[in-house]
Amino acid sequence: MTKQKKQYSSRQASQYNKWRALFQFLVCKIGYMIRLKLVYRIEVHGLENVPKDNNYIICPNHLSSLDPPMIVAVMPRPVAFMAKKELFEIPFLRWWIDWLGAFAVNREALGPSTIKTVKIIKESKWVLGMFPEGTRGVPGEIGTPTKGFAGLARLTKCNILPVGIIGSNEVKRMPFSGKIIINIGKPIPYDKDTDMVVNKWLEEVQKLTGFKHVEKPVEAEGVK
């Protein structure tokens, strides 16, 4: 079990290959997108704000388990999401999210293997995706984010791409019974002042969603 945890938290450049990219494309951009269009009538605004290179970290608010594959479905590049290490302890789910490009992270602290993996992702054609709130939030609210995403942005010299998600928490199955809106903001430059970057992300995501920031205990501090 220990070896598996280390394996899924530490990635090699060779693992972000065309086969994982193809699997992610088929699952998310075709499979999930059919559901998103048929059931949720998804709308995406601000795609023109997505940089042409991969020098950015995608940072959305978080409402449901649908969010990671949905973000992958609408973004132009393959996305490698951080996932809590506990998910990699579930056999089939471990295989599934592994092949979708996710990697394990300890939410209590982002260790050296996480930082190394993030740098490897930047060197590939993929982009990093992470949820600054650390866990699913409440519709209408933006929880207190950790500083980890701002610290990783500083370490890797990547800008932050703020993304606002509205409506993904509503579980729908009937055609055209749901509504999801994704608003993509303009990139936030990385800075050594991580507090400033965190506050800027909060400000932008509130504008993109119409939600309000509600102070809550921070689950993980991450990289400062």
C-alpha positions as CSV (number, residue, x, y, z in Angstrom):
1,M,0.0,0.0,0.0
2,T,2.9,2.4,0.8
3,K,4.4,1.8,-2.6
4,Q,1.1,2.6,-4.3
5,K,0.7,5.9,-2.4
6,K,4.2,6.9,-3.4
7,Q,3.6,5.9,-7.0
8,Y,0.4,7.8,-7.3
9,S,1.8,11.0,-5.7
10,S,5.0,11.0,-7.7
11,R,4.7,11.1,-11.4
12,Q,7.2,10.8,-14.3
13,A,7.0,12.8,-17.5
14,S,6.5,9.6,-19.5
15,Q,3.2,9.1,-17.7
16,Y,1.7,12.2,-19.2
17,N,1.7,10.6,-22.6
18,K,-0.6,10.3,-25.7
19,W,-2.4,7.3,-24.3
20,R,-3.5,9.0,-21.1
21,A,-4.4,12.1,-23.2
22,L,-6.5,9.9,-25.5
23,F,-8.2,8.2,-22.6
24,Q,-9.0,11.5,-21.1
25,F,-10.3,12.8,-24.4
26,L,-12.6,9.9,-25.0
27,V,-14.0,9.8,-21.4
28,C,-14.3,13.6,-20.8
29,K,-14.6,15.4,-24.1
30,I,-16.9,12.8,-25.7
31,G,-18.5,10.7,-22.9
32,Y,-19.0,13.4,-20.3
33,M,-19.7,16.2,-22.8
34,I,-22.6,14.3,-24.2
35,R,-24.2,14.2,-20.8
36,L,-23.2,17.8,-20.1
37,K,-24.9,19.0,-23.2
38,L,-27.9,16.7,-23.3
39,V,-28.8,16.9,-19.5
40,Y,-27.2,20.0,-18.2
41,R,-27.3,22.3,-21.2
42,I,-23.8,23.5,-20.3
43,E,-22.7,27.0,-21.2
44,V,-19.0,28.0,-21.3
45,H,-18.0,31.7,-21.4
46,G,-14.5,33.2,-21.5
47,L,-12.6,30.5,-23.4
48,E,-10.7,33.4,-25.1
49,N,-9.1,34.0,-21.7
50,V,-7.4,30.6,-21.7
51,P,-3.7,31.1,-22.5
52,K,-2.3,29.4,-25.6
53,D,0.6,27.8,-23.7
54,N,0.4,25.7,-20.6
55,N,1.9,28.2,-18.2
56,Y,-1.1,28.4,-15.9
57,I,-2.9,26.5,-13.2
58,I,-6.7,26.0,-13.6
59,C,-8.3,27.0,-10.3
60,P,-12.2,26.6,-10.1
61,N,-14.5,26.7,-7.2
62,H,-15.8,23.2,-6.3
63,L,-19.4,22.0,-6.0
64,S,-19.5,18.3,-7.0
65,S,-17.6,15.2,-8.2
66,L,-18.7,16.3,-11.7
67,D,-16.4,19.3,-11.7
68,P,-13.0,17.6,-12.6
69,P,-14.2,15.8,-15.7
70,M,-16.3,18.8,-16.7
71,I,-13.3,21.1,-16.5
72,V,-11.3,18.6,-18.6
73,A,-14.1,18.5,-21.1
74,V,-14.1,22.2,-21.8
75,M,-10.4,23.0,-21.6
76,P,-8.2,22.9,-24.8
77,R,-5.4,20.9,-23.1
78,P,-5.3,17.7,-21.1
79,V,-5.6,18.5,-17.4
80,A,-3.9,16.7,-14.5
81,F,-6.0,17.3,-11.3
82,M,-4.8,16.8,-7.8
83,A,-6.9,14.2,-5.9
84,K,-6.9,13.4,-2.2
85,K,-4.8,10.4,-1.5
86,E,-7.8,8.5,0.1
87,L,-9.3,8.2,-3.4
88,F,-6.3,6.1,-4.5
89,E,-7.1,3.5,-1.8
90,I,-10.3,2.5,-3.7
91,P,-9.2,-0.2,-6.3
92,F,-11.3,0.6,-9.4
93,L,-11.5,4.3,-8.7
94,R,-7.7,4.4,-8.3
95,W,-7.3,2.9,-11.8
96,W,-9.9,5.2,-13.3
97,I,-8.6,8.6,-12.0
98,D,-5.0,7.4,-12.5
99,W,-5.7,7.0,-16.2
100,L,-7.5,10.3,-16.3
101,G,-4.2,11.9,-15.2
102,A,-4.9,12.6,-11.6
103,F,-2.2,12.3,-8.9
104,A,-2.5,11.7,-5.2
105,V,-1.9,14.5,-2.7
106,N,-1.9,14.7,1.1
107,R,-4.3,17.6,1.9
108,E,-2.5,18.1,5.2
109,A,0.6,19.3,3.4
110,L,1.9,19.4,-0.2
111,G,5.2,17.5,0.0
112,P,8.3,17.4,-2.3
113,S,6.7,14.7,-4.5
114,T,3.8,17.0,-5.2
115,I,6.0,19.9,-6.1
116,K,8.1,17.6,-8.4
117,T,5.0,16.3,-10.1
118,V,3.6,19.8,-10.7
119,K,6.9,20.8,-12.4
120,I,6.8,17.7,-14.5
121,I,3.3,18.6,-15.6
122,K,4.4,22.0,-16.6
123,E,7.2,20.5,-18.8
124,S,4.6,18.4,-20.6
125,K,1.7,19.6,-22.8
126,W,-0.7,19.1,-19.9
127,V,-1.9,21.8,-17.4
128,L,-2.4,21.4,-13.6
129,G,-5.9,21.7,-12.2
130,M,-6.6,22.1,-8.5
131,F,-9.5,23.4,-6.3
132,P,-8.2,26.1,-3.9
133,E,-11.1,25.5,-1.5
134,G,-9.7,22.0,-0.9
135,T,-13.1,20.3,-0.7
136,R,-16.6,20.7,-2.1
137,G,-18.3,24.0,-1.2
138,V,-21.9,25.0,-0.7
139,P,-23.9,26.5,-3.6
140,G,-23.9,30.3,-3.3
141,E,-20.7,30.3,-1.2
142,I,-17.0,30.3,-1.7
143,G,-15.1,28.7,1.1
144,T,-11.8,29.9,2.5
145,P,-9.1,28.7,0.1
146,T,-5.7,27.3,1.1
147,K,-2.5,29.1,0.1
148,G,-1.2,26.0,-1.6
149,F,-2.3,26.9,-5.1
150,A,-0.7,30.4,-4.9
151,G,2.5,28.8,-3.5
152,L,2.7,26.3,-6.4
153,A,2.1,29.1,-8.9
154,R,5.1,31.0,-7.4
155,L,7.3,28.0,-7.4
156,T,6.5,27.0,-11.0
157,K,6.1,30.6,-12.3
158,C,2.6,29.7,-13.5
159,N,-0.3,32.2,-13.6
160,I,-3.7,31.3,-12.0
161,L,-6.7,30.8,-14.3
162,P,-9.8,31.5,-12.2
163,V,-12.9,29.5,-13.2
164,G,-16.4,30.0,-11.8
165,I,-18.7,26.9,-11.8
166,I,-22.5,27.3,-11.3
167,G,-25.0,24.5,-11.1
168,S,-22.9,21.4,-11.1
169,N,-24.2,20.4,-7.6
170,E,-27.7,19.7,-8.9
171,V,-27.9,16.0,-9.9
172,K,-30.1,15.7,-13.0
173,R,-30.8,12.7,-15.3
174,M,-33.7,13.8,-17.6
175,P,-32.7,15.5,-20.8
176,F,-32.4,19.3,-20.6
177,S,-33.4,19.3,-16.9
178,G,-30.2,20.9,-15.6
179,K,-28.2,24.0,-16.2
180,I,-24.5,24.5,-15.7
181,I,-22.6,27.7,-16.4
182,I,-18.8,27.9,-16.5
183,N,-17.3,31.3,-16.5
184,I,-13.5,31.6,-17.2
185,G,-11.8,34.7,-16.0
186,K,-8.5,36.4,-17.1
187,P,-5.3,34.9,-15.7
188,I,-4.0,36.2,-12.4
189,P,-0.2,36.7,-12.5
190,Y,1.8,34.6,-9.9
191,D,3.5,36.6,-7.2
192,K,5.8,36.1,-4.2
193,D,3.0,37.6,-2.2
194,T,0.7,34.6,-1.9
195,D,-1.9,36.4,0.2
196,M,-2.4,38.9,-2.6
197,V,-2.9,36.1,-5.1
198,V,-5.3,34.3,-2.8
199,N,-7.4,37.4,-2.3
200,K,-7.4,38.1,-6.1
201,W,-8.6,34.6,-6.8
202,L,-11.4,35.1,-4.2
203,E,-12.4,38.4,-5.8
204,E,-12.4,37.0,-9.3
205,V,-14.3,33.8,-8.5
206,Q,-17.0,35.7,-6.6
207,K,-17.5,37.9,-9.7
208,L,-17.5,34.8,-12.0
209,T,-20.1,32.9,-9.9
210,G,-22.1,35.6,-8.0
211,F,-21.3,33.6,-4.9
212,K,-20.1,35.2,-1.7
213,H,-17.0,34.3,0.3
214,V,-17.8,32.7,3.7
215,E,-15.0,32.3,6.2
216,K,-14.5,28.7,7.1
217,P,-11.7,26.7,8.7
218,V,-8.9,26.0,6.3
219,E,-8.4,22.2,5.8
220,A,-4.9,22.3,4.4
221,E,-2.3,25.0,4.3
222,G,-0.2,23.5,1.5
223,V,2.8,25.4,0.1
224,K,3.2,28.9,1.4
